[in-house]
Amino acid sequence: MTLSKSITARLGGDKLIWLIIILLTAVSLIAVYSSTGTIAYKDRGGNTEYYLFKHGVIVFLGLLITIVLYRVHYLKFSKIAPFLWLLSIPLLIFTVFFGAEVNDARRWITLPIINLTFQTSDFGKLALIIYLARTISAKQEYISDFKSAFVPIIVPIILTCGLIAPADLSSALLLFLTCFIMMFIGRVHYKFLLLLLAGGMVAFAFLILLSAFFPDFIRQETWISRIQEFVMNSDGGYQIQQSKIAIAKGGFFGLGPGNSIQRNFLPSPYSDFIYSIICEEFGLIGAFLIVAIYLGLFLRTVSLVTKSPKAFGAMLAMGLSVSLVLQALTNMAVSVHLVPVTGLTLPMVSMGGTSLIFTSMSFGIILSVSRYIEKLN
Amino acid sequence: MNIKNEVLYRVYGVTVLFLIYGFLILGKVVKISFVEGDYWVSKSDSLYLKYEKIDAQRGNILASDGSFLATSLPYYDIRFDLNAAGLTKEIFDLHVDSLAYRLVEHVDNRYTVGGMKEMLVRERNKGQKYLLIKRNVTHEELELYKTFPIFRRGQFKGGFIYEKKAIRGKPYGMLAHRTVGYVRKDAKPVGLEGYFNDVLSGEEGKRLVQRVSNKEYMPVSDLADIQPHKGKDVKTTLDVNIQDAAQSALMRGMLKHNAQSGSAIVMDVKTGAIKAIANLGVKKDGDLWEKYNYAIGTRIEPGSVFKLASVMALFEEGYSTDTPVFIGKGKHEFYDQLMIDSGKESFLYDSLSLRKAFEISSNVGIASTISKHFGEPGSSSWRTKNAKFIAYLEQFGLDLPTNIEIEGEAVPYIKDPLDVKDEWSGTTLPWMSIGYETLFTPLQMLNFYNTVANDGKMMKPYLVSEIQEDGEWVQSFKPVVVKKKIASKETIAKAKKLLAGVVESGTANALMTKKYDFAAKTGTAQLDYSKKAERLKHRATFVGFFPVENPIYSCIVTITDPKKLGIYGGEVAGPIFREIADNCYATNVDLKKNVADFRKPIIKNDKLPVNSKGKLEDYERLNEFLDFKIEKEYKSDDWVYLKSSQDTLLLKGQDIVSNIIPNVKGMGLRDAIHVLENMGLKVIVRGTGKVYRQSIKPGTKARRQRITLNLG
């Protein structure tokens, strides 16, 4: 038996999802290596392998986490869900007031003792999705009831999203959209959903109002200028123009790995605009492949859900998948100027510790669900 | 419909939306890359980005006490990006009035406030992203500009852009100008600036800039910048005081004698550290300027100062100072050429001791002895014998360049009797022995004398003691021994005795002083003697060391082509040497001890610092020097008051309590400020001299008041 066969034989779960993880990891290593050329030169005196190595370590750690979580029975997540969510709230509050300010936004806290900074919104997001999967699936019998079903579902959403919003509006909006889709799939009554949309708008207006009084906590100016730029300027601002130049230069076949020119001119080419670099180096083929991989992940999860006997498993896998793929597509949509500029990473591909670790967790949980569905069938 | 199916239908619905989202993205990629492709690729050229170098701040060149001989002063160009991403219309409209006001007030008062505002609004509407506010702004001004409305929001939110540049300055002006040197475009680098260019210049940075007009580029952001790394500082061995003394003495001397060029070097005997190196030449407009490093870059025939090497060679061969030598009344024909002494004293004698011949600098005396000992032309294998003399010069290290840290040192030239190319003739050795036919730089000649002063240990002359970074030590250069011993102990002792004799009873006798002793040799060389020049030009040299016992400094002064009031080393270069030495004695503590032994000045009564007040230690030091009878009425007070009482002086102690304003009348300004400002008072000063009036009565409590002192 060859090594690869022995591995696949031992690893259960959805083979295609495993393949997707391997593909994304490979793309990530290549793209990060290429796009960190500039900052490595800048900060590390030309040691271009520095970031590749650092990123490689995190990728490896992420894979280990995926494997560990995949071995855990997914129903256990249901049990610890309330606890996780309760833990996330004080962390988020702490971040809003005392988090470290990076690029004008307070999104990070430093864990004591191990001295590791991490973005608390990633944790809050994961906790909320697991908790929501549990609540929605548990209340299926009386899902149309306002008091006993809708209220317990909506309160955590508002709390978590509300706490993420001041420093990171795009993540909060995306999480809210994910939750909205989960509620829609989970048969929450359409009256409530409409109500929620209206409420969301009111809340947003309130946030803008609030920002006039607390400009340090809420990045209203940034939002306004980005939206203004998106609406008014059809060419886009500096970043978008550089991103489009990257895509245009890529053409059909791309310039080849490591040959990006725009990485020198694009801010954060290794995270926010990594898709543009992929387009530049791998052309339309690369651009298509990346979209296909994420959509493939989504379709694969959908096919899992059709086989899932338990509502919780279906909701969990679906929620995580929606969150992941929605973020990926939105990141790409920014690069091609389909939506205003946001600071979202391309999950599993962009360089960045916390994001990668929590994405790996999501994959682990999805795979865990798939493993038990396979067993049953 | 059962629950499961309902859920599934909804899932399918979401799936469709996701697929649409994905296809929209791909569609956009296709559009950008194929439909708009050419536009964007051409746009990339029109945006025209490029990387621009950012010069690193150049390191400083420091004197031995840390003061700046050359430093880079930062200057800034201030620009205003009126269309910065974060500068919204609301903010601009709200603050443009107050910004215009501050700009008129501090930057350009040719505008009215309204006019300034109008201009800003107009430029904003035009899309201006790089409006020049002011060039060459100092750091202080920059800090002020940063506080202006809108500007205080920074580059991205307020459009405030400043670009740093540096202007090289020399706080001491011409002082050691040539040795400190410079680095200029399209010119050969000069001096220490050139030699240590790599250390001083640091590592340049890089930043991304975008073309905003035909010639101008503005920084895109600070994201891709590679920060420049500041250059390191070079700390020299130069002593600002000695350097200043050397330069001004040299300048006075040159003006007095209307000379063409000159140089003066002072070296630390034990280490070879160069304390001063001054070079002056006449500019086209007639002024004197440090225009060339003559001390290092020009090799010259040394003249009579070379005779030291000749007599040392004789001593090594067993001659004593008393060995009689042939003088021949100052005239003698060597081979086919007549040699004449320049000093009249020789004309009286047929023979003198070697010592006396050296002291009066008799050409015939030295040349005939050398010639006799090292082979007269025509005798058997005379060239080989001549070569032995050359071997001594090499033993004395005279053939070696100093390898000083300055580009362009001229290499010593010594003829080889066995080399056909060198045109060794019958007259070469005698003339060589009195300082012709060989070429040395003043520094190389000084180093030879320094070696004698240093008991035969030859040091490498050096200018740089340390490389520093932010005041911290990075690399230091220790003194280097080139040769442990160039001659026997006896030879060195005899050489020193002879040099001291030159001052005591020889050609430098007129320069002798009771204040201190020194050993030296004079030299007067004829220039272009081979040509039939209308007027014979000369070079006057004076080289020596002081004090005679345990010498501390060696010094050489060379003056080329003095045109009036004398030509001889003793009368032209010697006084400059003395002036430099006087100054060294005045500033060097080790030498000062010697001064006290020599000088007891007479001070008139009205010059005494009576009725003055100051630090006890100052008065004690003064008294050590003056040795007056002074009655003492103090215990351990820091501050004292000097009074005259009858025919003696009285030194009274004065209490100064920490928060009671004292009587500072009679104090010097430095002491008064020290005392009062330590109590937290603000001192306002009128006039110069000693304090004669203070605005707050003594005994008042100190409460951070303002106090006015009248000095006179």
Interface residues (C-beta under 8 A of the other chain):
Chain A: T38 Y41 K42 Q140 I181 F184 I185 G186 R187 E221 T222 I224 S225 E229 D235 G237 Y238 Q241 K244 I245 I247 A248 K249 G250 G251 F252 N264 F265 P267 C279 G283 L284 A287 F288 V291 Y294 L295 F298 L299 V302 V305 T306 A311 A314 M318 V322 V325 L326 L329 M332 A333 V336 H337 L338
Chain B: I3 E6 V7 L8 R10 V11 Y12 V14 T15 F18 L19 Y21 G22 L24 I25 L26 K28 V29 V30 I32 S33 F34 E36 G37 Y39 W40 V41 K43 S44 L47 L49 Y51 A85 G86 T88 K157 L208 V220 S221 L223 A224 D225 I226
